[in-house]
C-alpha cells in the first residue's frame, strides 16, 4: 500500500504512471447495490471505510472503486434510479476513493474537479487527492488551484482543507511539483487571506519543515 509505506517510513517513493484496469468494466451485482435511500448509500460508505481502516478491502476493492467512481461521476442509473447523488455524497465518495490509495483513481477526482463547483464535493476532492499518492504531473495542484479560486478567499473552511492537501503533495511529491505546492501554500500566509488562514498556513509550513 503506497500510503502506509510513505506515511510510516516518511520516504518519497514514486509509482510509475499507468492504469491497471480496476475501473475498466462493471461491478458485480451485490445485495446492497441499489441505493435509492440515503441511509443505504451511507451504510455502503461506512462499510468501505471500515474495511479500509481494518485493512480488509482485499478483492472487494474492484467493486468498491467502481461504485465510488459512479457516485462521484453522478452515474446513478444502476445504483440509485430516480434520485441523483448530492454534493455531500459525491464528496464522501471522493474521500473514500482517495483513501483506498491507488494513483489510478486520481483521474476520477481530477475530472470531478473540472465540473460545477460544490463545496462538499470540492472538499472531498481535496481530501481524496491528498491521499492518492504523489502528484507526478502537477495536475493535482492545478485542480486545487482551480477549486480554491472557485471557493473564494473568504471561505476559511475550504482554504484550510486546501492547505492540508498542499502539505501532502509537497511532502510526498518531488522536484518542481513539490516546489509548486510549497509556493502555493506560502500564498495562504499573506493577504488578502484573513489572519486565521494565514496562521493555519504557517503552522502547516512549519509541519512540512519538521517532516524534512
Residue pairs with C-beta under 8 A, 6 or more apart in sequence:
1 101
2 13
2 15
2 101
2 102
2 103
2 133
3 101
3 131
3 133
4 101
5 11
5 13
6 12
6 13
6 172
10 211
12 134
12 171
12 172
12 173
12 174
14 134
14 136
14 174
15 103
15 133
15 134
17 103
17 136
17 137
18 104
19 104
19 107
20 104
22 61
22 62
22 65
22 66
22 102
22 104
22 105
23 65
23 66
23 69
23 104
23 105
23 108
25 66
26 66
27 33
27 62
27 63
27 66
27 67
28 63
30 63
32 40
32 43
32 44
32 47
33 67
33 78
33 79
34 40
34 79
34 80
34 81
35 41
35 44
35 79
35 80
36 80
36 81
36 82
36 83
38 89
41 71
41 79
41 80
41 85
41 89
44 67
45 92
45 93
45 96
48 57
48 64
48 68
48 96
49 96
49 99
50 56
51 57
51 58
51 60
51 64
52 96
52 99
52 100
57 64
57 100
61 100
64 96
64 100
65 97
65 100
65 102
65 105
67 79
68 93
68 94
68 96
68 97
69 93
69 97
69 105
69 108
70 76
70 78
70 79
71 79
71 85
71 89
71 90
71 93
72 90
72 93
72 94
72 97
72 108
72 109
72 112
73 108
73 111
73 112
74 84
74 85
74 90
76 83
76 84
76 85
85 93
86 120
87 118
87 119
87 120
87 121
88 120
88 121
90 112
90 118
90 120
90 121
90 124
91 118
91 120
91 121
91 122
91 123
91 124
91 125
92 124
93 124
94 109
94 112
94 121
94 124
94 125
94 127
94 128
95 124
95 127
95 128
95 131
96 128
97 105
97 108
97 109
97 128
98 105
98 106
98 109
98 127
98 128
98 129
98 130
98 131
98 132
99 127
99 128
99 131
101 131
101 132
101 133
102 132
102 133
103 132
103 133
103 134
105 128
105 132
106 129
106 132
106 133
106 140
109 125
109 128
109 129
109 132
109 143
110 129
110 139
110 140
110 143
112 121
112 125
113 122
113 125
113 143
113 146
113 147
114 143
114 146
115 121
117 147
117 150
117 151
119 151
119 155
119 158
122 147
122 150
122 151
122 158
123 157
123 158
123 161
125 143
125 147
126 144
126 147
126 161
126 162
126 164
126 165
127 161
127 165
129 135
129 140
129 143
129 144
129 165
129 168
129 169
130 164
130 165
130 167
130 168
130 169
131 168
132 140
133 172
134 169
134 172
134 173
134 174
134 177
135 141
135 169
135 173
135 177
135 181
136 173
136 177
137 177
138 176
138 177
138 180
140 165
140 169
141 166
141 169
141 177
141 180
141 181
141 184
144 162
144 165
144 166
144 169
144 184
145 184
147 158
147 162
148 158
148 159
148 162
151 158
151 159
151 162
153 159
153 192
153 193
153 194
154 194
156 194
156 196
156 197
159 188
159 193
159 197
159 200
160 197
160 200
162 188
163 185
163 188
163 197
163 200
163 201
163 204
164 204
166 181
166 182
166 184
166 185
166 204
167 181
167 185
167 204
167 207
167 208
169 177
169 178
169 181
170 178
170 181
170 182
170 185
170 208
171 178
171 208
171 211
171 212
173 181
182 205
182 208
185 201
185 204
185 205
185 208
186 201
186 205
187 193
188 197
188 198
188 200
188 201
189 198
189 201
189 202
189 205
190 198
191 198
193 201
